[in-house]
């Protein structure tokens, strides 16, 4: 029997999520809500994409207008949403508390793409107060990255794990035209959020904090890595509880990127000031050099988790994706949506479901999620240095 999904927000990642739910998640109906659907051009672009790439299956999708930036709109949406099997939020992270409120009051399980630790704390309080299923942090990193870390621990006995992830232009841009060596493949507000504040790190079983944009290291010949505030401390608390002793997460960029960001920081940006953050977000969004044009540009996503066990054996899991030429969905859109739609599928089908608040690595079987990723891409590899892991890694490579 098919399942009924709600998708909040039909922007970059939201449109990819709608597409994936129909293709891979046994969707009977997808209700897609976005305040822009009253705009004729926006609505036409969304419908043309869905009809072109889903053919007759696009009839399963309904587009309706809603604006969750206004909390008063929640009441009017409850009758529309009640009875669906899962809500997927692809909204900017600042709206995810309103989105979770809608889920709680509608009685529908909820998941989102995450990315802001303060929002996760508010969602946790809401879920536990009403004993409702709320699963944030389901995108790429956090999201798939967390599940990869859990996989390395459970199936390869890793207790020392480092994770790296980046969404980047497929080729490093010319430094004269684009000094940041970067293009906006997701919200500038999300970028500012992860470049600000403190970053939780697990060291010797204890959570400590490093400043965002610190810890610079060379990842490979093309890429550097540094701390960003993607992960919630709640995730590291869980990893510590199951026996992981050391765990770090860093963002990947082309070499030289961080030097330029530190220049912006010296001018007062990335400091947590709301006014300067809003100004920077506007400038980033308006910059022609940083604008990603899916008709001409190509991107890539690299996600690597490396683990080491106490006996010295090592294992690595790696996902690399690129813009999909047939659909022109970007690697960032694809992978971020996968992390969320796979969890939504698990919740809707009743395959895995927490009691109330949880993040995906706490209740979803990592091998099952990896197999779901392999339904969507061949570019996922697992390597280990010995024959000692608890399962045969070749069965999932």
ABEGO torsion letter per residue (X at the ends): XBBBBBBBEABAAAAAAAAAAAAAAGBABBBBBBAAAABAAAAAAAAAAAAAAAEAAAAABBBBBBBAABAAAAAAAAAAABGBABBBBABBAAAAAAAAAAAAAAGBBBBBAEGBAAAAAAAAAAAAAAGBBBBBGABAOBEAAAAAAAAAAAAAGBABBBBBBBBBBABBBBAAABAAGBBBABBAAAAAAAABEBBBBBBGGBBBBBBBGBGBBBABAABBBBBBAABBAAAAAAAAAAGBABBBBBBBBBBGAAAAAAAAAAAGBGAGBAAAAAAAAAAAAABAAABBBAAABBBBBBBBBBBBBAAGBBBBBBBBBBBBAAAGBBAAAAAAAAAAAAAAAAAAAGABBBABBBBAAAABBAAAAAAAAAAABABBBBBBABAABABBAAAAX
